[in-house]
């Protein structure tokens, strides 16, 4: 390497990554590199080429299980807005690190590469299918409660470049008070204002129940919250006072909404979660009433208030690594108002800065003044978001899929999560596939390969008449799974959603989402069968 040449290194794959084997296979097969040379004499076109190589490697580094399953269907990406934002930020961090010590000649090259990266980052989310745009409710005039919360938080050390706003059909959210760039900290919360198990230690409640076998730190924090919510002298009185009386998550679905979900996996999941919470409450009460009547008052620890506290933690809590290195479940005043997006502004926020002893929320993509600042809750499906947060994101959720479990012996399938299955596969809406090859028909590559093997078929390179017959059998096998599922869902309820209760409306919206995914698979199979007849 010439003295003036630059070298940018992305972190190599390590065996600490739970998906190391699959990522290493992909990395080798695609010839990806982790070190990139940038001569100071490099041309603009060559910088673009280096960037294209870097982003492919960065995407692989950030891949999760779902993205890895569908990777053959996506060519070289992007694989999801979340993956793309994380990948571009990795490149930016490497560039910014080099800029601190670069020579004058090298600075220009790095700045050019940085401009290309930022341009790409600014374009993420410009596709309306990827972004959930909420509309501010201008008719809401009573902001006193929200302003009181922000004032209280700032008086307790919170630093914020955000304001609270009300959104139509979505409640509260946070908007940027001024233009925020990548790396700017939108919100900073001191460790002392984070609600965690540390607040309970040493209390009468903690000393009474800490040794009970059924007691976990999360359960103790839930019980403490139920009591603290009504304490007139609580440090967090203003925070608890601004919380909603109802969280409207899937855990509060009524009988009519549950009935609307019959025929979906979510119906079974919700029934199990609701039963689990009820069993948990019954294990605690009346036992705690009898053993510790001075601590656990019957008027406070009712079933409805227990469910409220559980929904609070499911929908508002975050996992945070504190300055002592311990991972804890927490409630975060103000930060709990961040809404989730498929194309978030904030990705990384789970570790307290040991120097400032505060939790920071830095931006991973720009947010303009007055624009809602979104957080990523994680790589979650719509069923998870409905169950624990009470909403279904608009747009194409890359993590919405229908699982398929196959018996390795005969290729038989089940969509009910049977634990005896040997081979697990999945499908999602086929519109997300960028691979339109005649041998996959916009269906998942890994699923097609599994069924060919299960049917003792030839590989993808076989294009003779036997190969066509094989493909026909594969597509018919998939149709035999999804046609009955589509029939079980029944016809679309259409505009009837708007006149339904909140939970029935969500249930019907989710059912329609399942119908869209299944219909896309059926359509791709039928299109494939038509092609095979030509």
Secondary structure, 3 states (H helix, E strand, C coil): CCCCCEEEECCCCCCCCCCHHHHHHHHHHCCCCCEEEECCCCCHHHHHHHHHHHHHHHHHHCCCHHHHHCHHHCCCCCCCHHHHHHHHHHHHHHHHHHHCCCCHHHHHHHHHHHHHHHHHHHHCCCCHHHCCCCCECCCCCCCHHHHHHHHHHHHCCCEECEEEEEECCCEEEEEECCCECCCCEEEEEEHHHEECHHHCCCCHHHHHHCCCCCCCHHHHHHHHHHHHCCCCCCCCHHHHHCCCCCCCCHHHCCHHHHHHCCCCHHHHHHHHHHHHHHHHHHHHCCHHHHHCCCCCCCCCCCHHHHHHHHHHHHHHCEEEECCCCCEEEEEECCHHHCEECCCCCECCCCEEECCCCEEEEECCCCECCCCECEECCCCCCHHHHHHHHCCCCCCCCCCCCEEEEECCCCCCEECCCCCCCCEEEEECCHHHCCCCCCCCCCCCHHHHHHHHHHCCCCCCCCCCHHHHHHHHHHHHHHHHHHHHHHHHHCCCCHHHHHHCCHHHHHHHHHHHHHHHHHHHHHHHHHHHHHHHCC
